[in-house]
Amino acid sequence: MAASPSDVESPHQHRAGTRLTAGDEPTEVRSIRAMWIGLILAPTLAAAAYLAIPPETRDAAGQLTSGLPHDGRIVAALGLFMAVLWVTEALPLPVTALLPVTFLPVLTGGRISIAQAALPYADPLIFLFMGGFMIALAMERWGLHRRIALRLVLLVGTRPTVMVIGFMIATAFLSLWMSNTATTVMMTPIAISVIALVRQELARSAPDQLPPPNQPFPFAVCLMLGVAYAASIGGVATLIGTPPNLILAAFLDRTYGIQISLARWFMATIPLAAVFLLLAWWMLTRWLFPIRLPPLPNGREMIQRELAAQGPMSRGEKVVLAVFAAAALAWVTRPILVSLRLPSGGAPLAGVSDTTIAIGAAMVLFGFPVDPRRGLFALTWRQAAKLPWGILILFGGGLSLASAIQATGVAEAIGQSVAALAGWPRWAVVLTVLVLTKALTELASSTAITAALLPVMAAAATGLGIAPPALVIPMTIAVSWSFMLPVATPPNAIAIATGHVTPAQMARAGFWLGLVGIALAMLLAMCVEPWLGLEM
């Protein structure tokens, strides 16, 4: 008899699976005060913007000389309306993202049709992220993610400072493929158990090394901040690692026809993430919260006990690992696959894309039997239903707004309006944008900020004679590296919630790491085009 839905749950399934919301999407707990401010401020500012933007004027040749047509003023007002709602979280982020479907066709009198407004919600890159989430959910279902994390930590040793980098490497690696939030939720209980072990061992062998109860424990601070920060740092190294990356890729594809593959993005950004990870570890453990503890005699045994508790690798884990490895290999070798030619001249794999690989891998997981007699498969729809549907809608809303901004002349008008900055050197423009967007994302969702600012900053770059990727790519990476406040990212909030880190400690560490992040994003801005092979 086939297994019932309740029978197909693995005992290794982690609670993070139920909390796999969006990489940087806030939880449903929203500030009532901010909600009412947003609900009042959004329509007020939108109406003011519509009235303040002058109507279009044209010369004798019919060329637009100033102002915007009615549709452009509507889209500009709607963009401001959505940005305020996103920043204040007056409505849930996905609900705000649905506004273009109603507002654009109605307020433009049908000149932007419902089909045009809704089409971006089915962008291929949204399905790429969907496939990536399904693979991650399969890993969580069978406990493969936890086994990988423990193996990586075991690899680095048991010296406290080295244990911190071990956790950071494990977290960053998992966040390449999983939601930053889910990765942090999964790694945090393991980190807390290690902190308890360290305290226990110090109390037995070196009690003088333990701080008083009311004093911070540097190892605990470094470990919890290291896990939270590593999730954000590692997430930028793949397109599916964090929502802003995918929003950026979809925007560049739809607006400028620039396609960035997973492999190309990975090769360009993984050195940046690796350098930042090492710098963050050094700053945390050697400068900000120095760890001066001896190696733990039983640290390795604790990790081994955790691995032993998981038992031998299950068939489900092996299946998911094989499918994941095959998908990763296909993503890396896709440029070779699509160029293969038959003797007859045909290219049988020319239609292979990152999206087809991701969805194909998910389909294999659904159809691969782990236990045929019980009807147990590597992935079930009950698991897949935990997909963060809200973040997928959010992608579509950002792309729909961006498409309307381009189609109605708003982007061109923005580009012309920043002509006064044309004399600024490129580095000064990029630095100004990075600092401003970083400040915004310390207070609001990086996903929402990215969706709202991408079309604006791309248009501004064009007006300044800067290739849009040179501005929007480092901006997107920088907004994911927000480390100062608990509200900046879910990993930050999770670290604070453990009680091992205070807001003051996070603000101190986050300020200095934020400066490093801006410097690395500036480096990327100076050489983004050759790194990613872009031709503008």
N, C-alpha and C positions, 0 to 999 in steps of 0.2 A: 504494500500500500504506500502511496506517495506520502511524503512527510507534509504535515500541516505547516502553515507559516510559522507557528511558534516553535516548531521542531527544528527549523533550519537556522536558528540563531546559534552562532558559535559561542562557547563559553569564554573565548578569548576576546569577544567583542568589547570594545572600550566605550565608556560613556561619552567620549568625545564624538562618537558617531552621531549621537542625538543632538550635538551642539555644533555640528559642522555647518555654521551659518555662512557668512561671507568672510573672505580673508581679512578685510578691514571694516566689515559692516558692524555697527554697534548693536548691542542687544536691544530688546524691546522696552527696556526701562529708560524712559525719557524724562528730562526735567520739565515739570509742569510750567514753570516760569518761562523757560526758553520756548516751550511749545506755544504759549499764548503770544509771546513776543513775535515769534515767527509768523503765526497766523494773522497777526495784525500788520506786521511790517511788510510781509511779502506782497500782498495786493496793493498796499499804499505805495511802495517803491516802484512796483511794476506800472501802476497807473501814472505815477510821476514821470517815469522814464518814457512812457509812450507820449505824454504831452510835451516833454522837454526835447525830444528828438525832432528836429525840424522836418517838415514834409519835403519830399524830393523836389529839386529844381533841376532843369535840364537846359542845355545850351541849344542853339539853333540846329545843331546836328543831331539832337536827341540824346546826347551823352549826359549821364548823371554827373552833376557838378557838386551838389551838396545835398545833405539830408538823406532821407530814406523813404522808399515807397511804403504804403500802408502795411503791406505784408512784412517788410523788414522791421518796421517799428513794433509790430505785433510780436515777431520772433525775438527781438531784443528785450522787450518787456517780459515775455515768457521766460527767457533765459535768466533774467534777474529774479523773477518770481520763483523759479525752480532752485536757483542758487541759494536764496535766503531760506527756503524750506529745507534744503539739504543741510546747510550749515547749522541751522537751529534745530534740526530734526523735529520740526513742528508736525510733520507727518512721517510715517515710516519711509525710509529711503526708497523702497520699491514702489510705494504708492505715488510719491512725487515723480518717479521715473515714468509713470503711466500717463502723466498729464499731456504730453504731446499727441497721444492718440486721439484725445477728445478736442483739445484746444486748437491744434493746428488746422484741422479741417474746418472747424466751426468758425473760428475767428478770421480765417483768411477767405471765407466764403467759398470753400472748396477748391481754391487755387492750389493749395497743398492738399492732395487727396488723402483719404484714409489709407489707401494702399501705399502711398509714398511715406506717410508718417509711420506706418506699422512695419514696413519692410526691414528697417535696421534691427528690429527685435529678433529677426531670424538670420542675422549675420553669421557666416560660417565660423568666425572666431568664438561666438557664443557657444556653438556646438563643440568646439575644441575644448573650452573650459568645462563643458558638461561631461565630456569623455574623461578628462583629467580627474574630475570629482568622482566619477564612478570607479575609476581605478583606485583612488585613495580610499573610498568607502570599502572596497573589497579588501584592501590591505588592513584596514581597521577591523573588519569583520573577523578575520582569522588571526589577528594579533601579530601580523608580519611587521608592522611599523614599530612595535615595541621591541621585537627581537632584533631588528636592525639597529635601533637606538642602543640597546644594551651591549650588542657586539661592538659597536663603535666606541662606546665608553670603555669597555674592557680592553680595547686595543691600546689605549693611551697610557694606562697605568693608574696608580693610586696616590700619587703626590697631590695634595689638595689643589695647588695651582694648575696642575696638569689635568686633574679631574674636571675643572671648570672648562678648560678648552675642549676636553672630550665631550662634555655635554653640549657645548656650543657647536662643535662640528656635527654631532648627531642631529641636533635641532635644525641647523642650517641645511643639512642634507635632506631631511624629511620635508622641510618647508619648500624645497625646490619643486615638489610634486603635490604637496598637500596645502590646505588652508593654513595660514600662519596661526590662526586661532586654534584650529584642531591640533596642530603640532604642539603648541604651547600647553594646551590642556592635557595632551598625552604625556609630555615630558615633565610637567610640574610635579605630579605625585612621585615619580621616580627621584626627582631632585630633592624633594622634601624628605624622602626616606634616607637619602644619602646624607643630608644635613643631620638628621637624627643619629645616624651611624657615627658620623664624625664627632658629634657631641658626646656620644656614649664612649667612644674610644679615648677621647681626650680626658673625660672625667675619670677613666680608669688608669691611663698611662701618663698623662701630663695635665693635671687639673689646673696648674698655673697658667696654661695656655687658653683656658676658657674665660671669656669676658664676664663681668658681673651680669646678673639677669636684666638690668635696665640699660645695658650698653649694647650697641650693635655688634653682631658677629660677622666680621668681614667675609668669612667664607660663605656664609648664608647669603649675604647681600650680593656678592659677586656671582654666586651660582644662579640665584633667581633672576638678577638683571641680565646675566649672560644668556640664559635660556630665552628670555623675552626679546632681547636685542638680536640674538642670533636668528630667531624666527623672521624678524623683519629684514635683516641683512640678507639671509639666504633666499628669501622669497623673491627678490628682484632679479635673480640670476636665470629664471626661466619665465617664459610668457605666461604660463599657467600657475606660477608660484604666488602671485598676488593680483587682485583685481585691477589695480591701476595699469599694470603692464598690458593686460589684454584689452582694456579700453583704449590704450594708446595704439596698439597694433591695429585694432579695428578702425580707429579714426584715421591713421595714416593710409591704410588700404583704401577706405571708402573715399577719402578726401583727395589724396594725392596719388593714388595708385601705387604706393610704396608697400611692398609685401616683405615682411620680416619673418623668416622661418624660425622655428624653435631652436634649430641648430645654430643659426647665425647669431641670434640673440644670446644664446648661452655662451658661445665662444667669445663674444664681445664683453659680456658682463661678469662672467665667472671670475676672471682675474681681479676685477674691482671688488666683488663680494669677498673673495678670499683674503685680499689685503685688508679690507675693512674688518673682517672677522678677527684676524690676528691683532690688528691695532686695538680693537675693542677689548679683546682679552688682556692685552698688555696694560692698557689704561686702567681697566677695572682692578686687576689683581696686583699690579705693581705701583700704581700711582694714586688712583682715587680711593681704593679700599684695600691697601696692601695686605696680602695673606702671608703670615709668617708662621706656618705650621709644619711639623715634621710629616714625613710620609705615614700613611695609615697602615698598620700591620694587617688589618683584616678587610681593607676596602675591596680588594680583588675578590675575596671570598663572598662578600655581600652581593656583588654583581653576578657572580657565578650562581649564587643561591636563587637570585631572581630569574636567571636563565633556566636553571633546573626546574623551577616551579612551572615554567611554561611547557616543560616536557620536550620530547623530540619534535622536530619540524613536521607539522601535519601535512596531509596531502593537499588540503586547501591552501596552506601557505606556499607549498611548492608550485601549485598551479598559478597562483597570483604572481609569485615572483617570476615565473617563466614568462607570463604574459606581459608583465611590466618591463622586464628586460628586453623582450622582443619589440615592444612599442618604443622604448628608448633607443634601441638600435635602429629602428626604422626612421625615427625622427632625425637621428644624426646622419644617416646615409640617404635620406630622401633626395638630395640633389643628384646623387649617383643613380638612384632608382628611376627618377623621371627622365634621365637622359639615355637610358638603355634603349637600343634600337635592335629590331629584328633584322635578319638578312633581307627581308622584303621591304625594309624601310619604315615599318610601323614602330610606334612607341607604346607598348601595351600598358606601361605604368605611368604614362604622362599625366593621368588624372589624379595620381596619388598626392595628397596634401597632408599637412599636420592634422587637420580636422578629420579626414577620413581614417587616418591611423588611430587617433584617439577613440573615435566612435567604434571603429572596427575592433580595437582591443576590448572595449566594453562589451561588445556583442559576443566576443569569444568567452568572456567571463560569465555572461548570462547562459551560454549554451554548453559550457564545459562541465560535465558531471564529476563531482568530487566523490559522491557515493551514489552510483546509479540505482542500487536497490532501494534506497530511501528517497530517491528523487531529490538529492541534495546537490546544488550547483554552486559554483564559485561565487556567484553574485545573484541575488534575487531582487525582484522589483520592490519588495518590502524594504530592502536596504537602499536601493536607488531612490526611493521616494524621499529619503532624507537629504537629497540634493538641496543646496541652497538656492532654491528657485528665485528668491528675492534678488540675489545678486545678479542672476542672469537677466532678470527684468531691468535691473539698474543699468546694466551694460546697454541694453536696447534703448532705454530712455536717453542716455547720454549720447548715443550714436544718432538717434532720431533728431535730437536738438541740434547736434553738430551738423547734420545734413541740411536742416532748415536754415541754419546760420549761413552756410555756404550758398544755398540756392537763392536766398532772398537779398543777397548783397550786403548783409551785415558784416561778414568777415572782411570784405573789401573795404567797407567804410572804417572798420576798426584799424585796418592796416594803414589807411591814409591818415587817420587821426594821430598816429604815433610818429608821424614824420618829423616832429620836433626833436625826437631822440636820435635822429639819423646820424648826428655827429658823435654820438657816444661810441667808444670802442666796443667791440663785440663782447669782450670779457666783462665789461661793466654792465651791459644789458643783461647778460646771462646771470651774473651775480645778483643783481637787483631782483630778478624774477625768482631765483632760488631762495633768497632770503625771505621775500614776501610770501611765497607759497609755503615755505617751511613754517613760518609763523602761523599761517592759517591752519595748517594740518596739525599743529599742536593742540588746537582747540576744536577741531571738527574732523569728520571722517575723511581719510585720504582718498577713498574711492569717490566720495561726493565732490571733493575739491577737484580731483582730476577730471571727472566728467564735466564739471562746470567750466573749468579754465582752459581745457585743451583747445577748443575752437578759438577762444579769445587770444591765447598766446600764440597760436599758429598764425593767426591773421596779423598780429602785431609783428611777428618775426618777418613775415612777407613785406610789411610796410617798412621795416628797417633794413631790408636787403639781406636778411639772414635766412639761410635755409631752415624751414620750420623744424625738421628733425633735430637740428643743432640746439634748439631751444626747448622743444617739448619733451624730448627723450630724457635729458638730464633733469628736467623739472619733474617728470613722472617718477624717476628713481629717487629724487630727493624727498618727495612727499611721502614715500614709503619708509623713509628713515627718520621717523619722528619718535624721539626717545624721552622727552622731558616730563610730560604729564600723563597721568593714568588714562585720561580721556582720548589721548592721541591715537592709540591703537588698542585692540583687545589684548594682545600680549602684555602691554604695559599694565593694563587693569588687572590681569590675572596675577602678575608679579606682586602688585600692591595687596591684592586680596589674600595672599599667603600669610601676611603679617611679618615676613622676614625683611621687607623693604619698606622704608617710609617715603612719603612723597618728596620730602626734602632731599633724601639720598638720590631718588630717581631724577629730580630736577638738576641736581649737581652733575651727575653722570651724563644725563641727557644733553645738557648744554654743551659740554666739551665734545661728546661724540657727535652731536649735531654739526658742530663746526668742521669736524673731520669729514662727515658725510657731504657737506657742501663743497669742501675742497675736492673730494673724489668725484662728485658730480660735475664740478667745473673741469676737471681733467677729461672726463668723458665728453663734455661739450666741445672741447677744443679739437677732439679727434674722432667724433662720433661717425662722421661720414665715411672715412676710410675703414674704421673698425667694422662698421656694419655693411660696407660695400654699397653705400647709397649714392646715387647719382641724381643731383638736383639741378 
